[in-house]
Amino acid sequence: MLEKIKKTANYIKETTNFQPEVGIILGTGLGNLGNEIIAEYAIPYEDIPNFPVSTVEGHSGQLIFGELGGKKVVAMQGRFHFYEGYDMNECVFPVRVMKFLGIETLFVSNASGGVNPDFEVGEIMIISDHINLFPTNPLMGKNYEELGPRFPDMSEPYDLKLIARAEKIAANNDIKVSKGTYAGLSGPTLETPAEYNYVRIIGADAVGMSTVPEVIAARHMGIPCFGFSIVTDLGVPGKIIEMTHEIVQGIAREAEPKMTLIIKELLKTM
């Protein structure tokens, strides 16, 4: 695995001659943030050795290298999900490659179902913690010391300084944000009412099918993380409606400009 990561990172270095400071993973309906990047290179996933290929609508499937908020960034337009049939190592492979490209911080975003009764559709939630409800973990199996320790600390999965700065930026720009815990499940079914209730009882505010494995892999490698969830539907009794992927994408796109503003301003402070 380690040799594959290095081979892929070396290919990208030779192709772009670009060293990013920040990695960004763009979730469902949030790919338009890539248009805000002053791009120098864009590489389709299928052209990158050892890279999986995104199969989900709303995930365009390319790495973008350029400048955003005065920082050199690499952005994933499209991520890889466990429910697509990829194993955990494949899901987090790009994060590990980003580390070998030189990133020092990881930003992640997703569309989620809100289980906090105070949430509204379109709400932006800054992720302060997560619960791993996937049936496995990206660190299962052989540990590579070059990536990180066998038993990584997870007492601060999401960087508290970045969270505080983001809250201040949102307040200064009259953008309503919440803060909460994200639960990651395998999918691809959306949750039943009982499952929404279970997730709420165990302490989550939102639920989705991504992000947690990527953050685990990043923290294993010592990379600070910052995460957003856009609440695209509500798993709250009396507010649960039949949802489609198209509706999720549409709501995420509507909230995206606010998230983009916060990310750009946050990058400027780093």
N, C-alpha and C positions, 0 to 999 in steps of 0.2 A: 504493500500500500504506500509506504513512504517513498519508494522509488517512482511510483506513478505520480504522486503529488509533485515531486521535484521535476520530473520530466515535463509535466503539464505547465508548471510555473516557468521553467526554462524556455519552453516554446513561446509562451506569452511574452516573456521578457525580450526574446529575440525578435518577435513580431512587432512589438510596440515600442520598445526602448522607453518605457514609461513606468515610473515607480509611484504607485498610489499611496496616499496617507490614510485614506478612509475607504472602507468597503460599505456598499449599500445594497440591501436586498429588497427589491420592490415586489410587493404582494399583489393579489388579485385586484384588478381594476386600478392599480396604482402605478402602472408602467409609464404614464405620461411624465412623471418626474424626470425620466431620462431625457425628455426634450428640453429640460432646463439646463442640462449639462452642456457646457461648451466642449463638444466632443472632439477628440483628436483621433480616436480609433474606435471601431465597433467590430467585434468578432462574433459571428454566429456560433452557437454552441456546437453545431455539427462539424465545425472546422477545428475545434480544439481537441487535441488528443486526450482520450480517457474521460471526456466530459459526457455526462448524461444529456438527454435532450428533453426539454419540457414538452409535455403532451396536453397541457390544460389551456382551455380558451381563456384569453386575457393575459397570457404569459408569452411574450413575443419570442424569447429565447436568444438573447445575445448579451455579451459583455460590452459595456460602454466605458471607455477611458477618457477622462477629460477633467474640466475644472467646474466646481460648483461651490459657491460661497467662498471663493478664494483658496480652496483646497483642491489638491489632486485626488480624484476619486475614481474608483472602479465600481460600476453599478451592474447588478444582475437584473436584467429585464426578463423576469421569469425565474422561478425557483423549482426545486425538485421535491416532490412529496412522497411520503411513505406509501400512500394509497395508490400511487401510480405503478407500484410494483418494484420500486427501487428499495434496496436495503439501506440501512441507516448510514453506512459508510458512503454510499453513493449520494444520499441526500445532503450530507455535510461536506462532500469532497470539494466543492467550490470555496467554502469558507477556509478550508485548510490550504488550498492553493493561494487564496488571497493573503494568508499569513506569510507564505513564502514569496509573495510579490512585494511584501513590505508594509501592509496596512497595520495601523496602530489602534484603530477604533472600528467597530462594526455597528452600522445602523440597520435595523430590520423593521419591516412593516408588514401588516396583514389586514385582511378583512375578517371580521369575527362576529359571533353571535353574543349579544349582551345578556347576561343573566342577573346583573344588578338591577333591581326594580327602579332605581333612580335614573337609569340610562335612557336615552332616546335614540331613535334611528338616526344615523349620521354623526353620532358622538365620536369625538377623538379621545381615545384613552391612551395615556402614556403608561407603558408597562413598567410596573415597579417590582414585580416578582412573577414567577410562573410555577405551574404544577405539571409534572411530566406524567401524562396518562397514556402515553404510547406503550405498546406491549414490549418495547425494548429500549435500548439506550445506545447512542452512537459511540460510546466508549467501551462497549462490551468487547471482549476478546483481548488479543495481545495489546499491551500498552507500549507506545513508542516514546521513550524519554525525550526524544528530539521534539515531539509535539507538546508533551506536558506530563505531569505526575500521574501515577496510577490512581490516586484518590484526590482529585481536584476539589478545592474549597468552592462552595457555591453560596456563601453567606451574602454576597452582593452580586447577583447575576446581572443586574442592570445598574449602570454606573450612577451613583447618587448625585454627583456633581453635575452630570449632563442632564439628569432629570430636573434638578433645581433650576438650571439655566433655561431649559425648555419651558418650564412653568412661567418663568419671568418673561420670556419672549412672548409667550401666548397672552399673558396679562397685558403687556405693553401694546399688543396689537388687537386687543379686544376679541381674542379667539377663546371660546370656551373649551377647556380641556378637563378631562377627569384623569384620575390616576388609579391603577388597580392591578389585579393579578389575572394572568392569562393562563388558561388550562389548555394543554395541547393533547388532542385525541387523534386517532389514526384516520378517521373518515373511511370512505368518501360519503357515507350517509350523513345528512344533517341530523342533529340530535332529536331524540324523542322528548316529549314533555318531562318524562321521569328522569331522563338523562340530564336535561337542563337543570332540573331541581337538584339532582345529585351533585352536579358541578358547583352549584351555588352553595349547597350545604357544606361542602368541603373547603370553601373559602375563595372561589374564583369569582371574578367580575365579568369575564368574557371567555369565550371558548372558540377554538379554531383547530386547524389541521396542519400547522406548520410552526416555524419560529423556535420552538423549544429545542429541537435537536441542534439547530444552527447555533443557538446561544450556548448550549452545553459544549459544543465543539470549540467555539471561540473562547469561552472562559477556560477550558482545558489548556488552551495555548496562551493564556494570559492577556487576551484581547478584551478591553472594556467594551460594553455593549449598551446601546440605547434603542428602545423599541416603541413603536406605535401600533395600536389597533384601531381600525375604523369600524364602528359598530354598524353592521349592515342589516341586522334583524334582531328581534328581541325574543329570548327564551324565557319570558316571564309569564306566569299564568294570566290568561285573559288577553295577552298581546301576541301570542304565537300564531303566525299565519303561514300558509303554504309558501315556500320560497323556491326560487329558481336561481341558477348561477348567473343568469342575465340580470336579474334584479340586484343581486349582490354587487356585480360589476358596476352597474349604474350608480348605486348609492356611494360606492367607494370613489368613483370618478368625481362626484359632486363635492365630496369632502376633501379631495386631493389638493386643491390649491392652498387650503389652510395648512395642511401637513407640509406641503412644499415650502411655504414661507417659513415655518418653524425650523425645518431642516436647514435651509439656506442660512438663516440667521444664526442657528446653533453652530454651523460650521465656521462662521466668521469669528466666533468666540474662542475657537480651539487653537 
